[in-house]
Amino acid sequence: SFEEVLTTSQYIGHFRQFLQEHNADGALLFIQEAESLRTVEPKRQKAKIRAI
């Protein structure tokens, strides 16, 4: 499944490479940054959101 591709390090590496070869990795980078917000403390979230 697509979710499995996004959550398995082996698959995500191949998927990222594929997207980079097609100059289409921006959406994946956004998804990864947005997902990383789940672990950021609330005080730092605003700054990280602005950076995304």
PQR file with spaces between the fields and no chain letter, atoms N, CA, C, O and H, PARSE charges and radii, in Angstrom:
ATOM       1  N    SER     1       0.836   -1.189    0.000 -0.4000 1.5000
ATOM       2  CA   SER     1       0.000    0.000    0.000 -0.0000 2.0000
ATOM       3  C    SER     1       0.880    1.251    0.000  0.5500 1.7000
ATOM       4  O    SER     1       2.068    1.187    0.317 -0.5500 1.4000
ATOM       5  N    PHE     2       0.296    2.358   -0.350 -0.4000 1.5000
ATOM       6  CA   PHE     2       1.027    3.624   -0.384 -0.0000 2.0000
ATOM       7  C    PHE     2       1.494    4.013    1.010  0.5500 1.7000
ATOM       8  O    PHE     2       2.594    4.541    1.175 -0.5500 1.4000
ATOM       9  H    PHE     2      -0.669    2.410   -0.607  0.4000 1.0000
ATOM      10  N    GLU     3       0.665    3.756    2.012 -0.4000 1.5000
ATOM      11  CA   GLU     3       1.056    4.058    3.392 -0.0000 2.0000
ATOM      12  C    GLU     3       2.293    3.255    3.785  0.5500 1.7000
ATOM      13  O    GLU     3       3.178    3.765    4.471 -0.5500 1.4000
ATOM      14  H    GLU     3      -0.229    3.327    1.879  0.4000 1.0000
ATOM      15  N    GLU     4       2.351    2.018    3.355 -0.4000 1.5000
ATOM      16  CA   GLU     4       3.511    1.175    3.650 -0.0000 2.0000
ATOM      17  C    GLU     4       4.769    1.737    2.984  0.5500 1.7000
ATOM      18  O    GLU     4       5.853    1.704    3.566 -0.5500 1.4000
ATOM      19  H    GLU     4       1.632    1.603    2.797  0.4000 1.0000
ATOM      20  N    VAL     5       4.620    2.246    1.773 -0.4000 1.5000
ATOM      21  CA   VAL     5       5.756    2.862    1.076 -0.0000 2.0000
ATOM      22  C    VAL     5       6.274    4.058    1.870  0.5500 1.7000
ATOM      23  O    VAL     5       7.483    4.256    1.982 -0.5500 1.4000
ATOM      24  H    VAL     5       3.740    2.273    1.300  0.4000 1.0000
ATOM      25  N    LEU     6       5.360    4.851    2.419 -0.4000 1.5000
ATOM      26  CA   LEU     6       5.755    6.057    3.149 -0.0000 2.0000
ATOM      27  C    LEU     6       6.304    5.775    4.540  0.5500 1.7000
ATOM      28  O    LEU     6       6.964    6.635    5.123 -0.5500 1.4000
ATOM      29  H    LEU     6       4.377    4.690    2.328  0.4000 1.0000
ATOM      30  N    THR     7       6.048    4.601    5.080 -0.4000 1.5000
ATOM      31  CA   THR     7       6.468    4.323    6.455 -0.0000 2.0000
ATOM      32  C    THR     7       7.581    3.281    6.567  0.5500 1.7000
ATOM      33  O    THR     7       8.056    3.010    7.670 -0.5500 1.4000
ATOM      34  H    THR     7       5.511    3.902    4.607  0.4000 1.0000
ATOM      35  N    THR     8       7.999    2.701    5.466 -0.4000 1.5000
ATOM      36  CA   THR     8       9.059    1.696    5.486 -0.0000 2.0000
ATOM      37  C    THR     8      10.320    2.309    4.886  0.5500 1.7000
ATOM      38  O    THR     8      10.314    2.744    3.734 -0.5500 1.4000
ATOM      39  H    THR     8       7.613    2.921    4.569  0.4000 1.0000
ATOM      40  N    SER     9      11.395    2.344    5.661 -0.4000 1.5000
ATOM      41  CA   SER     9      12.606    3.045    5.222 -0.0000 2.0000
ATOM      42  C    SER     9      13.148    2.514    3.895  0.5500 1.7000
ATOM      43  O    SER     9      13.625    3.295    3.072 -0.5500 1.4000
ATOM      44  H    SER     9      11.400    1.991    6.596  0.4000 1.0000
ATOM      45  N    GLN    10      13.084    1.222    3.678 -0.4000 1.5000
ATOM      46  CA   GLN    10      13.578    0.657    2.421 -0.0000 2.0000
ATOM      47  C    GLN    10      12.751    1.169    1.240  0.5500 1.7000
ATOM      48  O    GLN    10      13.306    1.556    0.212 -0.5500 1.4000
ATOM      49  H    GLN    10      12.696    0.588    4.346  0.4000 1.0000
ATOM      50  N    TYR    11      11.455    1.170    1.385 -0.4000 1.5000
ATOM      51  CA   TYR    11      10.581    1.606    0.300 -0.0000 2.0000
ATOM      52  C    TYR    11      10.675    3.107    0.080  0.5500 1.7000
ATOM      53  O    TYR    11      10.709    3.567   -1.061 -0.5500 1.4000
ATOM      54  H    TYR    11      11.003    0.855    2.220  0.4000 1.0000
ATOM      55  N    ILE    12      10.717    3.868    1.155 -0.4000 1.5000
ATOM      56  CA   ILE    12      10.730    5.327    1.018 -0.0000 2.0000
ATOM      57  C    ILE    12      11.989    5.784    0.289  0.5500 1.7000
ATOM      58  O    ILE    12      11.949    6.751   -0.472 -0.5500 1.4000
ATOM      59  H    ILE    12      10.690    3.495    2.083  0.4000 1.0000
ATOM      60  N    GLY    13      13.098    5.099    0.514 -0.4000 1.5000
ATOM      61  CA   GLY    13      14.334    5.448   -0.190 -0.0000 2.0000
ATOM      62  C    GLY    13      14.202    5.286   -1.692  0.5500 1.7000
ATOM      63  O    GLY    13      14.615    6.159   -2.455 -0.5500 1.4000
ATOM      64  H    GLY    13      13.130    4.313    1.131  0.4000 1.0000
ATOM      65  N    HIS    14      13.629    4.176   -2.116 -0.4000 1.5000
ATOM      66  CA   HIS    14      13.424    3.937   -3.550 -0.0000 2.0000
ATOM      67  C    HIS    14      12.408    4.922   -4.120  0.5500 1.7000
ATOM      68  O    HIS    14      12.581    5.439   -5.224 -0.5500 1.4000
ATOM      69  H    HIS    14      13.293    3.467   -1.496  0.4000 1.0000
ATOM      70  N    PHE    15      11.362    5.173   -3.365 -0.4000 1.5000
ATOM      71  CA   PHE    15      10.328    6.102   -3.827 -0.0000 2.0000
ATOM      72  C    PHE    15      10.903    7.509   -3.954  0.5500 1.7000
ATOM      73  O    PHE    15      10.629    8.204   -4.931 -0.5500 1.4000
ATOM      74  H    PHE    15      11.222    4.753   -2.469  0.4000 1.0000
ATOM      75  N    ARG    16      11.703    7.934   -2.967 -0.4000 1.5000
ATOM      76  CA   ARG    16      12.333    9.256   -3.006 -0.0000 2.0000
ATOM      77  C    ARG    16      13.244    9.372   -4.227  0.5500 1.7000
ATOM      78  O    ARG    16      13.235   10.392   -4.916 -0.5500 1.4000
ATOM      79  H    ARG    16      11.926    7.370   -2.173  0.4000 1.0000
ATOM      80  N    GLN    17      14.024    8.334   -4.493 -0.4000 1.5000
ATOM      81  CA   GLN    17      14.920    8.342   -5.650 -0.0000 2.0000
ATOM      82  C    GLN    17      14.119    8.472   -6.946  0.5500 1.7000
ATOM      83  O    GLN    17      14.485    9.240   -7.836 -0.5500 1.4000
ATOM      84  H    GLN    17      14.031    7.505   -3.934  0.4000 1.0000
ATOM      85  N    PHE    18      13.036    7.724   -7.043 -0.4000 1.5000
ATOM      86  CA   PHE    18      12.168    7.801   -8.219 -0.0000 2.0000
ATOM      87  C    PHE    18      11.634    9.218   -8.403  0.5500 1.7000
ATOM      88  O    PHE    18      11.664    9.763   -9.507 -0.5500 1.4000
ATOM      89  H    PHE    18      12.738    7.100   -6.321  0.4000 1.0000
ATOM      90  N    LEU    19      11.146    9.811   -7.313 -0.4000 1.5000
ATOM      91  CA   LEU    19      10.601   11.163   -7.407 -0.0000 2.0000
ATOM      92  C    LEU    19      11.679   12.177   -7.774  0.5500 1.7000
ATOM      93  O    LEU    19      11.424   13.083   -8.567 -0.5500 1.4000
ATOM      94  H    LEU    19      11.121    9.369   -6.416  0.4000 1.0000
ATOM      95  N    GLN    20      12.868   12.044   -7.218 -0.4000 1.5000
ATOM      96  CA   GLN    20      13.961   12.957   -7.538 -0.0000 2.0000
ATOM      97  C    GLN    20      14.332   12.865   -9.014  0.5500 1.7000
ATOM      98  O    GLN    20      14.604   13.883   -9.650 -0.5500 1.4000
ATOM      99  H    GLN    20      13.075   11.308   -6.573  0.4000 1.0000
ATOM     100  N    GLU    21      14.345   11.666   -9.556 -0.4000 1.5000
ATOM     101  CA   GLU    21      14.658   11.480  -10.975 -0.0000 2.0000
ATOM     102  C    GLU    21      13.639   12.167  -11.870  0.5500 1.7000
ATOM     103  O    GLU    21      13.943   12.522  -13.009 -0.5500 1.4000
ATOM     104  H    GLU    21      14.124   10.839   -9.039  0.4000 1.0000
ATOM     105  N    HIS    22      12.430   12.354  -11.354 -0.4000 1.5000
ATOM     106  CA   HIS    22      11.370   12.999  -12.120 -0.0000 2.0000
ATOM     107  C    HIS    22      11.084   14.420  -11.623  0.5500 1.7000
ATOM     108  O    HIS    22      10.054   15.010  -11.949 -0.5500 1.4000
ATOM     109  H    HIS    22      12.183   12.065  -10.429  0.4000 1.0000
ATOM     110  N    ASN    23      12.013   14.952  -10.833 -0.4000 1.5000
ATOM     111  CA   ASN    23      11.874   16.309  -10.276 -0.0000 2.0000
ATOM     112  C    ASN    23      10.513   16.520   -9.626  0.5500 1.7000
ATOM     113  O    ASN    23       9.859   17.540   -9.843 -0.5500 1.4000
ATOM     114  H    ASN    23      12.849   14.472  -10.568  0.4000 1.0000
ATOM     115  N    ALA    24      10.097   15.544   -8.828 -0.4000 1.5000
ATOM     116  CA   ALA    24       8.772   15.600   -8.216 -0.0000 2.0000
ATOM     117  C    ALA    24       8.813   15.257   -6.734  0.5500 1.7000
ATOM     118  O    ALA    24       7.834   14.741   -6.194 -0.5500 1.4000
ATOM     119  H    ALA    24      10.628   14.715   -8.652  0.4000 1.0000
ATOM     120  N    ASP    25       9.932   15.535   -6.066 -0.4000 1.5000
ATOM     121  CA   ASP    25      10.057   15.125   -4.670 -0.0000 2.0000
ATOM     122  C    ASP    25       9.569   16.166   -3.669  0.5500 1.7000
ATOM     123  O    ASP    25       9.616   15.919   -2.464 -0.5500 1.4000
ATOM     124  H    ASP    25      10.727   15.954   -6.505  0.4000 1.0000
ATOM     125  N    GLY    26       9.107   17.311   -4.130 -0.4000 1.5000
ATOM     126  CA   GLY    26       8.641   18.368   -3.231 -0.0000 2.0000
ATOM     127  C    GLY    26       7.479   17.941   -2.353  0.5500 1.7000
ATOM     128  O    GLY    26       7.458   18.255   -1.163 -0.5500 1.4000
ATOM     129  H    GLY    26       9.069   17.511   -5.109  0.4000 1.0000
ATOM     130  N    ALA    27       6.524   17.239   -2.912 -0.4000 1.5000
ATOM     131  CA   ALA    27       5.361   16.808   -2.133 -0.0000 2.0000
ATOM     132  C    ALA    27       5.767   15.818   -1.045  0.5500 1.7000
ATOM     133  O    ALA    27       5.244   15.870    0.068 -0.5500 1.4000
ATOM     134  H    ALA    27       6.541   16.984   -3.879  0.4000 1.0000
ATOM     135  N    LEU    28       6.693   14.923   -1.358 -0.4000 1.5000
ATOM     136  CA   LEU    28       7.162   13.957   -0.364 -0.0000 2.0000
ATOM     137  C    LEU    28       7.897   14.669    0.764  0.5500 1.7000
ATOM     138  O    LEU    28       7.705   14.336    1.934 -0.5500 1.4000
ATOM     139  H    LEU    28       7.119   14.881   -2.262  0.4000 1.0000
ATOM     140  N    LEU    29       8.727   15.635    0.430 -0.4000 1.5000
ATOM     141  CA   LEU    29       9.436   16.398    1.457 -0.0000 2.0000
ATOM     142  C    LEU    29       8.447   17.123    2.367  0.5500 1.7000
ATOM     143  O    LEU    29       8.641   17.174    3.582 -0.5500 1.4000
ATOM     144  H    LEU    29       8.882   15.906   -0.520  0.4000 1.0000
ATOM     145  N    PHE    30       7.387   17.684    1.781 -0.4000 1.5000
ATOM     146  CA   PHE    30       6.364   18.368    2.574 -0.0000 2.0000
ATOM     147  C    PHE    30       5.678   17.389    3.523  0.5500 1.7000
ATOM     148  O    PHE    30       5.497   17.691    4.703 -0.5500 1.4000
ATOM     149  H    PHE    30       7.230   17.643    0.794  0.4000 1.0000
ATOM     150  N    ILE    31       5.302   16.234    3.019 -0.4000 1.5000
ATOM     151  CA   ILE    31       4.631   15.230    3.855 -0.0000 2.0000
ATOM     152  C    ILE    31       5.525   14.819    5.015  0.5500 1.7000
ATOM     153  O    ILE    31       5.060   14.697    6.148 -0.5500 1.4000
ATOM     154  H    ILE    31       5.449   15.989    2.061  0.4000 1.0000
ATOM     155  N    GLN    32       6.803   14.605    4.737 -0.4000 1.5000
ATOM     156  CA   GLN    32       7.729   14.195    5.796 -0.0000 2.0000
ATOM     157  C    GLN    32       7.900   15.291    6.844  0.5500 1.7000
ATOM     158  O    GLN    32       7.943   15.003    8.040 -0.5500 1.4000
ATOM     159  H    GLN    32       7.181   14.704    3.817  0.4000 1.0000
ATOM     160  N    GLU    33       7.996   16.535    6.408 -0.4000 1.5000
ATOM     161  CA   GLU    33       8.125   17.645    7.359 -0.0000 2.0000
ATOM     162  C    GLU    33       6.852   17.796    8.188  0.5500 1.7000
ATOM     163  O    GLU    33       6.916   18.018    9.397 -0.5500 1.4000
ATOM     164  H    GLU    33       7.961   16.769    5.437  0.4000 1.0000
ATOM     165  N    ALA    34       5.699   17.677    7.535 -0.4000 1.5000
ATOM     166  CA   ALA    34       4.435   17.789    8.264 -0.0000 2.0000
ATOM     167  C    ALA    34       4.300   16.660    9.283  0.5500 1.7000
ATOM     168  O    ALA    34       3.842   16.894   10.401 -0.5500 1.4000
ATOM     169  H    ALA    34       5.647   17.497    6.552  0.4000 1.0000
ATOM     170  N    GLU    35       4.684   15.460    8.918 -0.4000 1.5000
ATOM     171  CA   GLU    35       4.633   14.330    9.851 -0.0000 2.0000
ATOM     172  C    GLU    35       5.570   14.538   11.035  0.5500 1.7000
ATOM     173  O    GLU    35       5.259   14.130   12.154 -0.5500 1.4000
ATOM     174  H    GLU    35       5.056   15.270    8.009  0.4000 1.0000
ATOM     175  N    SER    36       6.703   15.165   10.794 -0.4000 1.5000
ATOM     176  CA   SER    36       7.662   15.377   11.880 -0.0000 2.0000
ATOM     177  C    SER    36       7.127   16.355   12.923  0.5500 1.7000
ATOM     178  O    SER    36       7.629   16.392   14.047 -0.5500 1.4000
ATOM     179  H    SER    36       6.955   15.496    9.884  0.4000 1.0000
ATOM     180  N    LEU    37       6.121   17.143   12.568 -0.4000 1.5000
ATOM     181  CA   LEU    37       5.521   18.080   13.525 -0.0000 2.0000
ATOM     182  C    LEU    37       4.873   17.362   14.702  0.5500 1.7000
ATOM     183  O    LEU    37       4.716   17.949   15.773 -0.5500 1.4000
ATOM     184  H    LEU    37       5.713   17.112   11.655  0.4000 1.0000
ATOM     185  N    ARG    38       4.501   16.120   14.520 -0.4000 1.5000
ATOM     186  CA   ARG    38       3.852   15.361   15.595 -0.0000 2.0000
ATOM     187  C    ARG    38       4.746   15.204   16.812  0.5500 1.7000
ATOM     188  O    ARG    38       4.252   15.072   17.932 -0.5500 1.4000
ATOM     189  H    ARG    38       4.629   15.643   13.650  0.4000 1.0000
ATOM     190  N    THR    39       6.057   15.216   16.604 -0.4000 1.5000
ATOM     191  CA   THR    39       6.987   14.984   17.701 -0.0000 2.0000
ATOM     192  C    THR    39       7.638   16.262   18.226  0.5500 1.7000
ATOM     193  O    THR    39       8.440   16.211   19.160 -0.5500 1.4000
ATOM     194  H    THR    39       6.458   15.324   15.694  0.4000 1.0000
ATOM     195  N    VAL    40       7.302   17.398   17.637 -0.4000 1.5000
ATOM     196  CA   VAL    40       7.896   18.670   18.052 -0.0000 2.0000
ATOM     197  C    VAL    40       7.063   19.265   19.178  0.5500 1.7000
ATOM     198  O    VAL    40       5.833   19.258   19.129 -0.5500 1.4000
ATOM     199  H    VAL    40       6.651   17.440   16.879  0.4000 1.0000
ATOM     200  N    GLU    41       7.743   19.776   20.183 -0.4000 1.5000
ATOM     201  CA   GLU    41       7.024   20.395   21.292 -0.0000 2.0000
ATOM     202  C    GLU    41       6.270   21.625   20.786  0.5500 1.7000
ATOM     203  O    GLU    41       6.741   22.306   19.875 -0.5500 1.4000
ATOM     204  H    GLU    41       8.742   19.782   20.223  0.4000 1.0000
ATOM     205  N    PRO    42       5.106   21.914   21.366 -0.5600 1.5000
ATOM     206  CA   PRO    42       4.237   22.989   20.879  0.2800 2.0000
ATOM     207  C    PRO    42       4.930   24.343   20.730  0.5500 1.7000
ATOM     208  O    PRO    42       4.615   25.093   19.806 -0.5500 1.4000
ATOM     209  N    LYS    43       5.853   24.662   21.607 -0.4000 1.5000
ATOM     210  CA   LYS    43       6.528   25.959   21.520 -0.0000 2.0000
ATOM     211  C    LYS    43       7.343   26.089   20.235  0.5500 1.7000
ATOM     212  O    LYS    43       7.483   27.186   19.693 -0.5500 1.4000
ATOM     213  H    LYS    43       6.109   24.052   22.358  0.4000 1.0000
ATOM     214  N    ARG    44       7.873   24.980   19.755 -0.4000 1.5000
ATOM     215  CA   ARG    44       8.712   25.018   18.557 -0.0000 2.0000
ATOM     216  C    ARG    44       7.917   24.758   17.279  0.5500 1.7000
ATOM     217  O    ARG    44       8.431   24.950   16.177 -0.5500 1.4000
ATOM     218  H    ARG    44       7.759   24.090   20.195  0.4000 1.0000
ATOM     219  N    GLN    45       6.660   24.320   17.424 -0.4000 1.5000
ATOM     220  CA   GLN    45       5.862   23.983   16.246 -0.0000 2.0000
ATOM     221  C    GLN    45       5.644   25.181   15.334  0.5500 1.7000
ATOM     222  O    GLN    45       5.766   25.053   14.115 -0.5500 1.4000
ATOM     223  H    GLN    45       6.242   24.164   18.319  0.4000 1.0000
ATOM     224  N    LYS    46       5.323   26.341   15.895 -0.4000 1.5000
ATOM     225  CA   LYS    46       5.045   27.514   15.061 -0.0000 2.0000
ATOM     226  C    LYS    46       6.237   27.865   14.184  0.5500 1.7000
ATOM     227  O    LYS    46       6.076   28.136   12.994 -0.5500 1.4000
ATOM     228  H    LYS    46       5.223   26.445   16.884  0.4000 1.0000
ATOM     229  N    ALA    47       7.424   27.862   14.761 -0.4000 1.5000
ATOM     230  CA   ALA    47       8.622   28.177   13.984 -0.0000 2.0000
ATOM     231  C    ALA    47       8.841   27.145   12.884  0.5500 1.7000
ATOM     232  O    ALA    47       9.201   27.495   11.760 -0.5500 1.4000
ATOM     233  H    ALA    47       7.555   27.642   15.728  0.4000 1.0000
ATOM     234  N    LYS    48       8.625   25.889   13.208 -0.4000 1.5000
ATOM     235  CA   LYS    48       8.810   24.829   12.217 -0.0000 2.0000
ATOM     236  C    LYS    48       7.756   24.934   11.114  0.5500 1.7000
ATOM     237  O    LYS    48       8.059   24.709    9.943 -0.5500 1.4000
ATOM     238  H    LYS    48       8.333   25.605   14.121  0.4000 1.0000
ATOM     239  N    ILE    49       6.536   25.272   11.480 -0.4000 1.5000
ATOM     240  CA   ILE    49       5.471   25.433   10.485 -0.0000 2.0000
ATOM     241  C    ILE    49       5.823   26.558    9.520  0.5500 1.7000
ATOM     242  O    ILE    49       5.633   26.419    8.312 -0.5500 1.4000
ATOM     243  H    ILE    49       6.290   25.455   12.431  0.4000 1.0000
ATOM     244  N    ARG    50       6.329   27.656   10.036 -0.4000 1.5000
ATOM     245  CA   ARG    50       6.729   28.769    9.159 -0.0000 2.0000
ATOM     246  C    ARG    50       7.855   28.345    8.218  0.5500 1.7000
ATOM     247  O    ARG    50       7.904   28.785    7.069 -0.5500 1.4000
ATOM     248  H    ARG    50       6.483   27.769   11.017  0.4000 1.0000
ATOM     249  N    ALA    51       8.750   27.500    8.699 -0.4000 1.5000
ATOM     250  CA   ALA    51       9.878   27.052    7.881 -0.0000 2.0000
ATOM     251  C    ALA    51       9.437   26.122    6.753  0.5500 1.7000
ATOM     252  O    ALA    51      10.070   26.071    5.698 -0.5500 1.4000
ATOM     253  H    ALA    51       8.710   27.143    9.632  0.4000 1.0000
ATOM     254  N    ILE    52       8.355   25.392    6.980 -0.4000 1.5000
ATOM     255  CA   ILE    52       7.851   24.477    5.944 -0.0000 2.0000
ATOM     256  C    ILE    52       7.269   25.300    4.817  0.5500 1.7000
ATOM     257  O    ILE    52       6.784   24.742    3.832 -0.5500 1.4000
ATOM     258  H    ILE    52       7.840   25.434    7.837  0.4000 1.0000
